[in-house]
C-alpha cells in the first residue's frame, strides 16, 4: 500500500477511534486496534504528516491526536458508499412513520425518529401550507400619520398591523383603497395574495399611490408570515449529553437552533452531493454553528425541503449520513402516496 492510501487509512482509524472513545488517539493504540500492517514508528511518521497537513491536531494536555474540521471533511469525502439502515433500524422507522395521523403528526414523528436513530438534534424544514382564505379587510386611519390594517381569514384568525404613513390619509381614500384591495384579495390564500396585491396596485389613482403602497407593504408582511417555512426539531436533550464536545458551551448552539431564520437559511443554502446528502462541518458553518456539524438531505416533491441532524463535529458521520438519507427517502415515499 502506498503512502497516501495508508495515511488515509490512519486518518480514518483516528476519526473512528476518537468518535467512539472521545479520547485523543496515539500511535500505539492505532497499531493495537487496527490492522494497519506497519510498525508504530511508521504510524508516528504518518501522523506527523497528517498533522503537518492540518488534518489532525494535538490537544493541549495529550500526547494523542484528534481530527480537525479539515480532517473530518477529508474523511467524509472518502465515504463513497452510504450504507443502508440495519433491519432493526428499518423496522423502527417503519413503525414510527406508518402510524396513522395527519400531516403535522407525521412530520413530528419523522423528526423524532431521526433524533432517536442518531442520538443528535434532528431538524426538519416544514413547508408551511396555509389553506385559509382572506375573508375581509379593514383599513383604518388612526391619526394624521398612523394607520391600521386588519386581515380576517376564513379560519377566524385576525392579523392586524399599525404603521406610520408618510402621505395624508383622508378617510375617503382609505375607504376606497380598502374596497379596491378587497376586490382583488377576497377568497385568495396568503400564498396567492402577492399576485392580487400587484393587480390592485395597478388600478390605484396616482394621487393615492403613496398611501396604497404603505397599505400593500403591510398586507404583504402579514401574508409572508403565513407563507414561511418553519423548522420543527426533536432531540435537543441529546446536545446536553455532548457538552464536552463543544469548546465553550452548548449555549450558542442552542440559541442558533432557536433562530428559525438562521437554520432555514442554512438548510436552503446547503447543496446536495452525488450521494444525495449535504454535509457542513464545523468552521464551514458560520456564526454560532461553527462548532457543530450539520448533515441534511432533501425530501418530498422536488426535494426542495430538507431534514437533517445538528451535532458536534465529533460525530459518527457514516451512521448519521445513513440515517438522514434513509429517513428522507422514507418520508418522500410516504408523501408521494398521499392524495
N, C-alpha and C positions, 0 to 999 in steps of 0.2 A: 504494500500500500504506500502511495507517495505521501510526501509531507503534508500537502494541503488537505487531501481527504482524511488523513489521520488527525490533523489538527481540528478539522470539522467534527470528527468523532469525539475528540477530547472536549471540545466546546459543548457538544450535545450531552456528554456524560456530566459535565459540570452543571449545566442547566437542570438536567433531570435530578441530580443529587441535591442541588440547592433547593429546588422546588419541593422535593419530598421531605427534606430534613430541616430546612431553614438555617442550616449551619454552613459557614464558608467551607469550601472544598479544597483539600490538599492533594498533592500528587500521589502520596502513599494510598490514601483512601480510594482514589480513582483506579490505581493498579489492582488493589484488592477486590474492588466491587465490579469492575468491568473488564471484559476480556479484550484488552487493547493490544495484546501481543507484543508489547515493548516494555523496556525497563522503566523504573521510576525516574531515572536520570533523563531519559528521552521525553517522558511526560512533563518533567520540570521544564525542559527546553521548549516544548510545545506551549506550555502555559506562559512562559516568558514572552514567546512570540505573540500569543493571543493578547497578552496584557499590553504589549507594545502597540498592537493594532487597535487598542481601546475596546476590546471585546469582553475582557474580564478586568476586575479591579480588586485590590486588597482592602477590605475594611480596616479601619484604624487598628483594632485590637487583635487582629488574627493573622496567622501565617497562611490561612486558606484564601481562596479567591471566590468572588461571586460575579455573576454576569452583569454587564452594563446594559442599558437600553439598546445600544448598538449590537451587543452580543445576542440579546433576546431577538432582535429584528432578524439577524442572520439565521438564527435557529428556526424562527417561524417561516422565513422564506424558503428554507430547505425542506419544509414539510410538503412533499409533493402530493401525498395521498391523505385525504381526511377519512379516518376510519369510520365505519358505521357504528351506531349505538349497539350495546350488548343486548341480548334478548330480554334481559330483566329491565333494562332502561327503556327499551321499546314498549314493553307491556305497561310500565309506569306512565309513560307519556300517553299511550292509547287510552288507558283508563281515565286519566285526567281530562283529556280533550274530547273523548267520546260521550262524556256525560251530557245529559240534555240541559237545556237552558238557553237564555237569549244571548245575543251577540256580545253584550257587555260582560256577562258572566264568563263566556268562553275566553274573552281576552284576558280577564283576571286570572282564570285557571292556567292559561298559557304561560303568563309571566311567572306564576307560582311554580309551574312545572320546571321552567328553565332555571329558576333560583335553586330549586331542590336538586336538580341534576348537577349543577356546577358549584354549589355552595358559595355563590357570589351574589352580587346585586344584579337582578335581571331588570331590563328596561324594555318597554315596548312603545313604539310610536303608533299612536292610535288616531287614525283619520276621523276627525270629528264630523259626523253627519247629522246636521240639524234639519229634521224634516218639517218643523213647524213653519207656518207661513205668516206673512205680515197681514194683520187684520185691520190695524188702524194706526194713524199717525196724529200727533198733536204738535204744532209749533206755537210757542208762547213767547211774547215779548215781555220780559220781566222788568226791565228798566231801560233807560236810553241806550245803553250799550251791553245789555245782558239778554240772552235768550235761552229758551229751553226747548229741547226736542224730546218727544216721548214716542216710543215704539211699543205697540201692543201686538203680541203674537197669538196665533191660534191656540197655542199651548196654555195661554193665560198669563205667560210671563210678560213683565213690563220692564223695559230698559229706558232710562232717561239720562240726559246729559245737559247740564247748564254750561254755557260758554260765552266768551266775550265776542261781541261783534263790532267790527270797525265801522261798518256802514250804519246809517239810520235804519231803524226797523219799524216803519209805520205799520199799524195793525192791519190795514187793508192789504198791504204787500205780503205780510206774514200769512194771512188767511188764504190769499190767492196761491202762494207758494205751497202751502200745505195741501190744497186741493190738487195742484199740478203733480206734486210728488206722489201723493196717494194714488192718483190715477195710474201712474206707471209702476208703482210698487205693490199695490193691493194684490194679495194672493200669491206673491212670489216667496221663495225660500230665501234665507240670508245668502246662500251661495249664488242665487240668480240675481240678487239685488244690484250688483255692480253695474250690470248692463242697463237695468231700469233707471238707475241714477243718471247715467250718461244721456239716455233718451229724454229724461225730464229736463236736464240742464240745457239741452239743445233748444228747448221751447221757451226758456226764461227770457222775458223782455230785458233789453240792455240795462235799463235803469235799476233793475232788481238783481242784476248778475252777481255783484259782490255779496249781497245778502244770501242769495241762493247757494253760492259756493260754500259759505260758512255752514249752512244747514246740511249741505251734501257731505261735507267733511265729517261732521259729527255722526251722520247716519252711517257713513262708510265705516267709521270706527266701531259703531255698535254691531254692524253686520260682520266685520272682520273678526271680532271677538268670538262670534258664533261659528266662524268657518275654521278656526285654528285647530291644527292637530294638537293632541295632548300626549303626555307621557304617563304611562302607568308603570309602577315598579313593584318589585317584591324582593324580599331577602336583605333589606338594609341591615338587619341584625348580623348578617354574615361579615359585614365590614368591621363590626366591633370585635369580631373574633380574630381579625388580622391586623390589629392595631400596630403590632411590632413590624409590619411590612411598610409602614408609612413613616418616613424620617421625622416628621414633626408631629402631626396628629391627624386623626381622620376628620377633624372639623371642616377643613377646606373642601374635602371630597364630598362630605355630606351636604355642605352648602351648594356645591356645584350640582349635586343631584336634585336639590330643591329647586334650582333655577331651571325651570322647564325650557325657557328660551335657549339657554346655553346648550342643553342636551339636544334639543330639536335641531339646532344649527349644526352641531357636531354630527349627528346621525345623518342629516341631509347631505353634508359635505363628504361623508365617507364613501369612497368608491369601491365597488366590489372587484376582487381579483378573479383570476380564472377558476379559482376553487369555489366561487360564489360567496366569498367572505370578505369583510373589511376588518383589518387589524391595525389599531393605533397603539403604539407602545410608549408609555412614559412621556419623555420630552417631545414626542411627535404631537402630543396634545398641548393645547395652550392653557394658560391660567392655572386654576387650582386642580385641574385634571392631569397636570404634568407629572404627578407622582403615580398615576394609575394607567392601566391598560384597558382598552375598550375593544371588544370583538363583536361584530354585528353582521347580520345577513338580511337581505330584503325578503319580504313575504307579500302574498296577495296579488291581485291583478296588477300586472305591470311591475310588480316588486318595488313600487315606489316607497312604501313604508318599510321601516326596519325594526327588528328586535335584536337585542344583544345583551351583553354582560359587561359590567364595570367592576374591576377588582384591582388588586395590587399588581405590580409588574412581575412579582414572584408568583406566577400563575401556571397552572397546568394547561399550557397552550393547546397541545393536541387534543386533550379531552374536552376542553371548553369549545374549541372550534367544531368538534364533532357534535356536541350538544346543541350549539347555536344553529348550526346548519340543519340538523335533523328536525328541531322544533319548528324552524322557519318553513321547512318543506312540508311538514305535517300540517301546520296551520294553513298554508296555501292550499293544500289538497282539500281540507275541510271547507274553506271559504269558496273554493271553486264548485263545490257540490251544493252550496246554499242557493235557494231560489233567488 
